[in-house]
Amino acid sequence: MTPLSVEQQGMVALFQQHVGAELAGDLDTTMNTMSDDPHLNHVPTMAGGVGSEGVRAFYRDHLVGKFFPPDMQMTAVSSTVGQDQVVEELFIRFTHTTSIDWLLPGVPPTGKPVEMAVAVIVGFKDGKISHEHIYWDQASVLVQVGLLNPAGLPVSGAESARKVLDPTLPPRQF
C-alpha cells in the first residue's frame, strides 16, 4: 500500500475533526472545517443544505448534537483516500428512541433497534470540506423500524448491514 501524502493525511484529519465536532454538538467547529460554499446531501432522504448558510441551518436544526440517539455505536469498516476526496464506509447501530429527521423524516421514535451500513463521500477543495454525499439503504432502515414489510420484496433488514461487518455471513437465498 502506498503511504498517504501529507495532503491526504490532512484531509483525513480534517474529516475526523468535522465528525467529532458534529457528535460533540460544536456547530462553529463543524462549519470551520468546511469551504465557503459547501453542500451536504443525505442521498436517500435528500436532507441537507446548499451554501454556507443552508448547510449551517441544516446542521444547527437537524444534525449537530442531534446526530443519533445516545446508544449510537459507529464502527469504521473501510476508508479510501484519493487526491481530493475521502470515502468512509461505516456500520452504525442505535435504538430509534428519538426523532432523527434527516434519516426518518416525519417518523416518530419507534423504540426499535436499527443497524445500517453507510458510505460517506467527502470532497475537499483548498484544504476544506466542499461537500458530503451520504448513502445508506433506506429500505433496510424502513424494514427495521416497521414501516416496510419485506415480504415479497427484494429488500432485507439489519442482516444486510451485518454482512458488511462480517462477509462470511451467508448470502441471500433465492
Secondary structure, DSSP 8 states (H G I E B T S, - for coil): -----HHHHHHHHHHHHHHHHHHHT-HHHHHHTEEEEEEEEETTTTEEEEHHHHHHHHIIIIITTTSS-TT-EEEEEEEEE-SSEEEEEEEEEEE--S--TTTSTT------EEEEEEEEEEEEETTEEEEEEEEE-HHHHHHHTTSS--TTSS--SHHHHHHHH-TTS-----
